[in-house]
Amino acid sequence: MDTGDITSMSWNDFKQKDDKNLNPLTNRQLLNIRATSPEYAFRNGLLDIVGNGVGITKISEWIKSNLPKIGSTENTLEGYTK
């Protein structure tokens, strides 16, 4: 994988850029670059970025904790009521 220049930017900055050569990287790609590219081997900032990522586990936990808040205990012909 060609690492080129890696930089971090906000999502808003990314959306405003007109550069079609910008490529967002996944956490897996960042970790692979850090593991295989000597110039990135000791850049601990990449680990901070990965650590701040949201994975499927966190999303699932959020859904499970918030799902009961939108539920119902009664079924009617018009829909659900509480």
MOPAC internal coordinates of N, CA, C and O (Angstrom, degrees):
PM7 1SCF
backbone

  N    0.0000 0     0.00 0     0.00 0    0    0    0
  C    1.4561 1     0.00 0     0.00 0    1    0    0
  C    1.5150 1   108.76 1     0.00 0    2    1    0
  O    1.2310 1   120.12 1   -51.24 1    3    2    1
  N    1.3014 1   117.37 1   128.76 1    3    2    1
  C    1.4590 1   122.28 1   175.79 1    5    3    2
  C    1.5184 1   108.12 1   -79.12 1    6    5    3
  O    1.2310 1   120.57 1   -60.63 1    7    6    5
  N    1.3428 1   116.52 1   119.37 1    7    6    5
  C    1.4584 1   119.47 1  -175.91 1    9    7    6
  C    1.5164 1   112.17 1   -81.38 1   10    9    7
  O    1.2310 1   119.73 1   151.62 1   11   10    9
  N    1.3294 1   118.12 1   -28.38 1   11   10    9
  C    1.4638 1   119.06 1  -178.91 1   13   11   10
  C    1.5079 1   110.19 1    53.90 1   14   13   11
  O    1.2310 1   120.61 1    34.62 1   15   14   13
  N    1.2966 1   116.44 1  -145.38 1   15   14   13
  C    1.4571 1   121.09 1   175.79 1   17   15   14
  C    1.5153 1   108.91 1  -101.11 1   18   17   15
  O    1.2310 1   121.02 1   -56.78 1   19   18   17
  N    1.3195 1   115.65 1   123.22 1   19   18   17
  C    1.4584 1   120.71 1   178.42 1   21   19   18
  C    1.5212 1   107.73 1  -102.70 1   22   21   19
  O    1.2310 1   121.24 1   -48.01 1   23   22   21
  N    1.3063 1   115.24 1   131.99 1   23   22   21
  C    1.4520 1   120.66 1   176.79 1   25   23   22
  C    1.5184 1   108.73 1  -141.19 1   26   25   23
  O    1.2310 1   120.85 1   -25.11 1   27   26   25
  N    1.3049 1   115.98 1   154.89 1   27   26   25
  C    1.4608 1   118.34 1   176.05 1   29   27   26
  C    1.5171 1   108.55 1  -102.58 1   30   29   27
  O    1.2310 1   121.01 1   -31.72 1   31   30   29
  N    1.3105 1   115.67 1   148.28 1   31   30   29
  C    1.4595 1   121.68 1   177.98 1   33   31   30
  C    1.5117 1   109.05 1  -154.67 1   34   33   31
  O    1.2310 1   121.55 1   -21.29 1   35   34   33
  N    1.3069 1   114.65 1   158.71 1   35   34   33
  C    1.4656 1   118.88 1   179.20 1   37   35   34
  C    1.5260 1   109.21 1   -72.58 1   38   37   35
  O    1.2310 1   121.27 1   -17.92 1   39   38   37
  N    1.3062 1   115.17 1   162.08 1   39   38   37
  C    1.4636 1   120.45 1   178.12 1   41   39   38
  C    1.5276 1   110.02 1   -62.33 1   42   41   39
  O    1.2310 1   120.01 1   140.77 1   43   42   41
  N    1.3184 1   117.59 1   -39.23 1   43   42   41
  C    1.4654 1   120.73 1   178.71 1   45   43   42
  C    1.5186 1   111.31 1   -62.43 1   46   45   43
  O    1.2310 1   120.22 1   137.34 1   47   46   45
  N    1.3408 1   117.19 1   -42.66 1   47   46   45
  C    1.4637 1   120.39 1   177.28 1   49   47   46
  C    1.5170 1   110.62 1   -62.47 1   50   49   47
  O    1.2310 1   120.44 1   137.98 1   51   50   49
  N    1.3232 1   116.77 1   -42.02 1   51   50   49
  C    1.4653 1   120.84 1   179.68 1   53   51   50
  C    1.5197 1   111.06 1   -60.88 1   54   53   51
  O    1.2310 1   120.62 1   136.61 1   55   54   53
  N    1.3428 1   116.42 1   -43.39 1   55   54   53
  C    1.4681 1   120.26 1  -179.28 1   57   55   54
  C    1.5250 1   111.73 1   -65.08 1   58   57   55
  O    1.2310 1   120.37 1   147.13 1   59   58   57
  N    1.3364 1   116.90 1   -32.87 1   59   58   57
  C    1.4634 1   120.52 1  -177.28 1   61   59   58
  C    1.5250 1   113.37 1   -79.83 1   62   61   59
  O    1.2310 1   120.01 1   160.96 1   63   62   61
  N    1.3181 1   117.58 1   -19.04 1   63   62   61
  C    1.4651 1   121.18 1  -179.51 1   65   63   62
  C    1.5219 1   109.22 1   -69.48 1   66   65   63
  O    1.2310 1   121.32 1   -38.65 1   67   66   65
  N    1.3096 1   115.09 1   141.35 1   67   66   65
  C    1.4593 1   120.75 1   178.38 1   69   67   66
  C    1.5282 1   111.43 1   -99.19 1   70   69   67
  O    1.2310 1   120.54 1  -178.65 1   71   70   69
  N    1.3139 1   116.57 1     1.35 1   71   70   69
  C    1.4579 1   122.04 1  -175.53 1   73   71   70
  C    1.5264 1   110.00 1   -76.64 1   74   73   71
  O    1.2310 1   120.55 1   -65.68 1   75   74   73
  N    1.3093 1   116.55 1   114.32 1   75   74   73
  C    1.4692 1   121.29 1  -179.41 1   77   75   74
  C    1.5317 1   111.43 1   -76.33 1   78   77   75
  O    1.2310 1   120.24 1   171.25 1   79   78   77
  N    1.3473 1   117.14 1    -8.75 1   79   78   77
  C    1.4596 1   120.28 1   179.62 1   81   79   78
  C    1.5233 1   112.68 1   -87.02 1   82   81   79
  O    1.2310 1   120.17 1   174.99 1   83   82   81
  N    1.3327 1   117.28 1    -5.01 1   83   82   81
  C    1.4569 1   119.90 1   176.74 1   85   83   82
  C    1.5193 1   109.03 1   -71.79 1   86   85   83
  O    1.2310 1   121.27 1   -43.83 1   87   86   85
  N    1.3147 1   115.17 1   136.17 1   87   86   85
  C    1.4516 1   120.31 1  -176.97 1   89   87   86
  C    1.5230 1   108.96 1  -134.23 1   90   89   87
  O    1.2310 1   119.23 1   -70.47 1   91   90   89
  N    1.3306 1   119.08 1   109.53 1   91   90   89
  C    1.4678 1   118.76 1   177.40 1   93   91   90
  C    1.5291 1   109.87 1   -66.11 1   94   93   91
  O    1.2310 1   121.17 1   -38.83 1   95   94   93
  N    1.3247 1   115.37 1   141.17 1   95   94   93
  C    1.4602 1   120.65 1  -178.42 1   97   95   94
  C    1.5209 1   110.47 1  -105.76 1   98   97   95
  O    1.2310 1   120.95 1   -34.75 1   99   98   97
  N    1.3134 1   115.79 1   145.25 1   99   98   97
  C    1.4603 1   120.78 1   175.11 1  101   99   98
  C    1.5277 1   108.86 1   -81.32 1  102  101   99
  O    1.2310 1   120.62 1   -14.40 1  103  102  101
  N    1.3165 1   116.43 1   165.60 1  103  102  101
  C    1.4584 1   120.57 1   175.68 1  105  103  102
  C    1.5293 1   110.75 1   -58.19 1  106  105  103
  O    1.2310 1   120.67 1   140.52 1  107  106  105
  N    1.3028 1   116.32 1   -39.48 1  107  106  105
  C    1.4632 1   120.57 1   179.81 1  109  107  106
  C    1.5230 1   110.88 1   -62.51 1  110  109  107
  O    1.2310 1   120.18 1   137.83 1  111  110  109
  N    1.3247 1   117.27 1   -42.17 1  111  110  109
  C    1.4568 1   120.73 1   178.76 1  113  111  110
  C    1.5311 1   111.11 1   -64.91 1  114  113  111
  O    1.2310 1   120.37 1   138.47 1  115  114  113
  N    1.3345 1   116.89 1   -41.53 1  115  114  113
  C    1.4607 1   119.82 1   178.02 1  117  115  114
  C    1.5216 1   111.52 1   -60.98 1  118  117  115
  O    1.2310 1   120.62 1   135.57 1  119  118  117
  N    1.3331 1   116.42 1   -44.43 1  119  118  117
  C    1.4643 1   119.84 1   179.55 1  121  119  118
  C    1.5231 1   111.71 1   -66.24 1  122  121  119
  O    1.2310 1   120.38 1   143.48 1  123  122  121
  N    1.3182 1   116.89 1   -36.52 1  123  122  121
  C    1.4598 1   120.76 1   177.53 1  125  123  122
  C    1.5278 1   110.64 1   -65.13 1  126  125  123
  O    1.2310 1   120.36 1   137.25 1  127  126  125
  N    1.3265 1   116.92 1   -42.75 1  127  126  125
  C    1.4608 1   120.81 1   178.01 1  129  127  126
  C    1.5234 1   110.17 1   -61.75 1  130  129  127
  O    1.2310 1   120.41 1   136.02 1  131  130  129
  N    1.3150 1   116.82 1   -43.98 1  131  130  129
  C    1.4705 1   120.41 1  -179.57 1  133  131  130
  C    1.5246 1   110.92 1   -64.32 1  134  133  131
  O    1.2310 1   120.41 1   143.67 1  135  134  133
  N    1.3216 1   116.82 1   -36.33 1  135  134  133
  C    1.4597 1   120.64 1  -177.62 1  137  135  134
  C    1.5276 1   112.94 1   -77.32 1  138  137  135
  O    1.2310 1   119.68 1   151.60 1  139  138  137
  N    1.3213 1   118.21 1   -28.40 1  139  138  137
  C    1.4652 1   120.00 1  -171.97 1  141  139  138
  C    1.5238 1   114.69 1  -111.56 1  142  141  139
  O    1.2310 1   119.53 1   169.43 1  143  142  141
  N    1.3172 1   118.49 1   -10.57 1  143  142  141
  C    1.4592 1   120.81 1  -178.05 1  145  143  142
  C    1.5245 1   109.97 1  -111.14 1  146  145  143
  O    1.2310 1   120.44 1   -65.16 1  147  146  145
  N    1.3152 1   116.77 1   114.84 1  147  146  145
  C    1.4650 1   119.93 1  -177.74 1  149  147  146
  C    1.5288 1   113.77 1   -55.29 1  150  149  147
  O    1.2310 1   120.04 1   144.40 1  151  150  149
  N    1.3250 1   117.53 1   -35.60 1  151  150  149
  C    1.4709 1   119.63 1  -178.28 1  153  151  150
  C    1.5319 1   112.89 1   -69.23 1  154  153  151
  O    1.2310 1   120.04 1   164.29 1  155  154  153
  N    1.3271 1   117.53 1   -15.71 1  155  154  153
  C    1.4642 1   121.12 1   178.88 1  157  155  154
  C    1.5300 1   112.89 1  -110.93 1  158  157  155
  O    1.2310 1   120.25 1  -178.49 1  159  158  157
  N    1.3277 1   117.13 1     1.51 1  159  158  157
  C    1.4641 1   121.48 1  -172.86 1  161  159  158
  C    1.5258 1   113.43 1   -58.60 1  162  161  159
  O    1.2310 1   119.87 1   144.03 1  163  162  161
  N    1.3132 1   117.85 1   -35.97 1  163  162  161
  C    1.4638 1   119.63 1  -175.74 1  165  163  162
  C    1.5232 1   112.53 1  -112.07 1  166  165  163
  O    1.2310 1   120.40 1  -160.82 1  167  166  165
  N    1.2960 1   116.84 1    19.18 1  167  166  165
  C    1.4703 1   120.38 1   176.54 1  169  167  166
  C    1.5235 1   108.57 1   -87.20 1  170  169  167
  O    1.2310 1   121.28 1   -88.02 1  171  170  169
  N    1.3057 1   115.15 1    91.98 1  171  170  169
  C    1.4574 1   120.45 1  -176.48 1  173  171  170
  C    1.5202 1   112.82 1   -69.98 1  174  173  171
  O    1.2310 1   120.05 1   166.00 1  175  174  173
  N    1.3214 1   117.51 1   -14.00 1  175  174  173
  C    1.4584 1   120.43 1   176.19 1  177  175  174
  C    1.5235 1   111.91 1   -59.96 1  178  177  175
  O    1.2310 1   120.57 1   149.68 1  179  178  177
  N    1.3269 1   116.51 1   -30.32 1  179  178  177
  C    1.4698 1   119.64 1   177.37 1  181  179  178
  C    1.5224 1   110.82 1   -64.18 1  182  181  179
  O    1.2310 1   120.79 1   143.13 1  183  182  181
  N    1.3315 1   116.10 1   -36.87 1  183  182  181
  C    1.4664 1   119.19 1   177.98 1  185  183  182
  C    1.5254 1   111.11 1   -67.58 1  186  185  183
  O    1.2310 1   120.51 1   145.14 1  187  186  185
  N    1.3286 1   116.63 1   -34.86 1  187  186  185
  C    1.4665 1   120.07 1   176.54 1  189  187  186
  C    1.5174 1   110.78 1   -63.47 1  190  189  187
  O    1.2310 1   120.89 1   138.18 1  191  190  189
  N    1.3245 1   115.90 1   -41.82 1  191  190  189
  C    1.4666 1   120.20 1   179.85 1  193  191  190
  C    1.5268 1   110.16 1   -63.48 1  194  193  191
  O    1.2310 1   120.78 1   133.97 1  195  194  193
  N    1.3257 1   116.10 1   -46.03 1  195  194  193
  C    1.4715 1   120.38 1   179.54 1  197  195  194
  C    1.5280 1   110.22 1   -63.75 1  198  197  195
  O    1.2310 1   120.46 1   139.72 1  199  198  197
  N    1.3247 1   116.73 1   -40.28 1  199  198  197
  C    1.4605 1   120.63 1  -179.93 1  201  199  198
  C    1.5184 1   113.07 1   -63.79 1  202  201  199
  O    1.2310 1   120.57 1   152.60 1  203  202  201
  N    1.3211 1   116.51 1   -27.40 1  203  202  201
  C    1.4616 1   120.83 1   179.34 1  205  203  202
  C    1.5238 1   112.55 1   -85.89 1  206  205  203
  O    1.2310 1   120.33 1   175.23 1  207  206  205
  N    1.3168 1   116.97 1    -4.77 1  207  206  205
  C    1.4557 1   120.94 1  -178.87 1  209  207  206
  C    1.5134 1   112.17 1   -69.52 1  210  209  207
  O    1.2310 1   121.10 1   -22.95 1  211  210  209
  N    1.3028 1   115.51 1   157.05 1  211  210  209
  C    1.4572 1   121.22 1   177.39 1  213  211  210
  C    1.5213 1   107.55 1  -107.95 1  214  213  211
  O    1.2310 1   121.17 1   -58.22 1  215  214  213
  N    1.3298 1   115.36 1   121.78 1  215  214  213
  C    1.4516 1   120.39 1  -179.60 1  217  215  214
  C    1.5179 1   111.66 1  -104.82 1  218  217  215
  O    1.2310 1   121.19 1    -1.13 1  219  218  217
  N    1.3020 1   115.33 1   178.87 1  219  218  217
  C    1.4579 1   121.48 1  -177.78 1  221  219  218
  C    1.5197 1   111.11 1   -62.74 1  222  221  219
  O    1.2310 1   119.63 1   149.75 1  223  222  221
  N    1.3337 1   118.32 1   -30.25 1  223  222  221
  C    1.4636 1   120.69 1   179.32 1  225  223  222
  C    1.5209 1   110.63 1   -63.18 1  226  225  223
  O    1.2310 1   120.41 1   132.69 1  227  226  225
  N    1.3270 1   116.83 1   -47.31 1  227  226  225
  C    1.4637 1   120.56 1  -179.59 1  229  227  226
  C    1.5259 1   110.96 1   -65.63 1  230  229  227
  O    1.2310 1   120.25 1   140.95 1  231  230  229
  N    1.3087 1   117.12 1   -39.05 1  231  230  229
  C    1.4668 1   120.73 1   178.81 1  233  231  230
  C    1.5275 1   109.88 1   -64.25 1  234  233  231
  O    1.2310 1   120.45 1   135.89 1  235  234  233
  N    1.3237 1   116.75 1   -44.11 1  235  234  233
  C    1.4669 1   120.70 1   179.27 1  237  235  234
  C    1.5286 1   111.46 1   -63.07 1  238  237  235
  O    1.2310 1   120.64 1   138.30 1  239  238  237
  N    1.3403 1   116.38 1   -41.70 1  239  238  237
  C    1.4645 1   119.82 1   177.95 1  241  239  238
  C    1.5279 1   110.87 1   -61.49 1  242  241  239
  O    1.2310 1   120.64 1   138.13 1  243  242  241
  N    1.3295 1   116.37 1   -41.87 1  243  242  241
  C    1.4637 1   120.52 1  -179.47 1  245  243  242
  C    1.5256 1   110.10 1   -63.85 1  246  245  243
  O    1.2310 1   120.18 1   135.23 1  247  246  245
  N    1.3224 1   117.26 1   -44.77 1  247  246  245
  C    1.4699 1   121.08 1   179.79 1  249  247  246
  C    1.5258 1   110.24 1   -61.91 1  250  249  247
  O    1.2310 1   120.23 1   133.70 1  251  250  249
  N    1.3342 1   117.16 1   -46.30 1  251  250  249
  C    1.4622 1   120.56 1  -179.00 1  253  251  250
  C    1.5253 1   111.99 1   -63.25 1  254  253  251
  O    1.2310 1   120.29 1   143.67 1  255  254  253
  N    1.3276 1   117.05 1   -36.33 1  255  254  253
  C    1.4649 1   118.91 1  -178.85 1  257  255  254
  C    1.5224 1   112.15 1   -77.73 1  258  257  255
  O    1.2310 1   119.56 1   154.58 1  259  258  257
  N    1.3261 1   118.44 1   -25.42 1  259  258  257
  C    1.4597 1   120.81 1  -177.42 1  261  259  258
  C    1.5202 1   114.30 1   -99.97 1  262  261  259
  O    1.2310 1   119.90 1   162.99 1  263  262  261
  N    1.3090 1   117.79 1   -17.01 1  263  262  261
  C    1.4594 1   121.17 1  -179.60 1  265  263  262
  C    1.5228 1   113.05 1   -59.36 1  266  265  263
  O    1.2310 1   118.78 1   137.05 1  267  266  265
  N    1.3254 1   119.94 1   -42.95 1  267  266  265
  C    1.4681 1   118.85 1   179.58 1  269  267  266
  C    1.5376 1   113.03 1   -62.81 1  270  269  267
  O    1.2310 1   120.30 1   156.46 1  271  270  269
  N    1.3088 1   117.04 1   -23.54 1  271  270  269
  C    1.4655 1   120.24 1  -178.81 1  273  271  270
  C    1.5202 1   112.23 1   -70.91 1  274  273  271
  O    1.2310 1   119.96 1   157.79 1  275  274  273
  N    1.3302 1   117.68 1   -22.21 1  275  274  273
  C    1.4615 1   119.68 1  -178.81 1  277  275  274
  C    1.5275 1   111.76 1  -106.28 1  278  277  275
  O    1.2310 1   120.33 1  -176.49 1  279  278  277
  N    1.3010 1   116.97 1     3.51 1  279  278  277
  C    1.4620 1   121.06 1  -176.80 1  281  279  278
  C    1.5131 1   113.38 1   -76.02 1  282  281  279
  O    1.2310 1   121.37 1     5.12 1  283  282  281
  N    1.3039 1   114.98 1  -174.88 1  283  282  281
  C    1.4485 1   122.32 1  -178.19 1  285  283  282
  C    1.5188 1   109.07 1  -143.37 1  286  285  283
  O    1.2310 1   121.54 1   -22.43 1  287  286  285
  N    1.3183 1   114.66 1   157.57 1  287  286  285
  C    1.4591 1   118.63 1   178.43 1  289  287  286
  C    1.5158 1   111.99 1  -113.14 1  290  289  287
  O    1.2310 1   120.23 1   178.40 1  291  290  289
  N    1.3165 1   117.17 1    -1.60 1  291  290  289
  C    1.4585 1   119.98 1  -175.42 1  293  291  290
  C    1.5280 1   110.07 1  -141.26 1  294  293  291
  O    1.2310 1   120.62 1   -38.96 1  295  294  293
  N    1.3216 1   116.41 1   141.04 1  295  294  293
  C    1.4413 1   121.10 1   178.86 1  297  295  294
  C    1.5159 1   109.63 1  -112.80 1  298  297  295
  O    1.2310 1   120.16 1   -50.71 1  299  298  297
  N    1.3178 1   117.30 1   129.29 1  299  298  297
  C    1.4645 1   122.16 1   177.56 1  301  299  298
  C    1.5209 1   109.10 1  -122.91 1  302  301  299
  O    1.2310 1   120.42 1    -7.75 1  303  302  301
  N    1.3143 1   116.80 1   172.25 1  303  302  301
  C    1.4576 1   120.19 1   177.78 1  305  303  302
  C    1.5321 1   111.68 1   -65.49 1  306  305  303
  O    1.2310 1   120.23 1   150.84 1  307  306  305
  N    1.3289 1   117.17 1   -29.16 1  307  306  305
  C    1.4659 1   121.00 1  -178.13 1  309  307  306
  C    1.5330 1   112.26 1   -83.69 1  310  309  307
  O    1.2310 1   119.58 1   163.89 1  311  310  309
  N    1.2854 1   118.40 1   -16.11 1  311  310  309
  C    1.4619 1   121.54 1  -177.01 1  313  311  310
  C    1.5037 1   110.71 1   143.77 1  314  313  311
  O    1.2310 1   120.32 1    23.58 1  315  314  313
  N    1.2574 1   116.99 1  -156.42 1  315  314  313
  C    1.4543 1   122.00 1  -177.10 1  317  315  314
  C    1.5161 1   110.91 1   -96.51 1  318  317  315
  O    1.2310 1   120.84 1   -38.92 1  319  318  317
  N    1.3243 1   116.00 1   141.08 1  319  318  317
  C    1.4660 1   121.92 1   175.77 1  321  319  318
  C    1.5020 1   108.00 1  -132.05 1  322  321  319
  O    1.2310 1   121.12 1   -16.75 1  323  322  321
  N    1.2900 1   115.45 1   163.25 1  323  322  321
  C    1.4548 1   119.92 1   179.72 1  325  323  322
  C    1.5189 1   110.02 1  -102.91 1  326  325  323
  O    1.2310 1   120.10 1   180.00 1  327  326  325

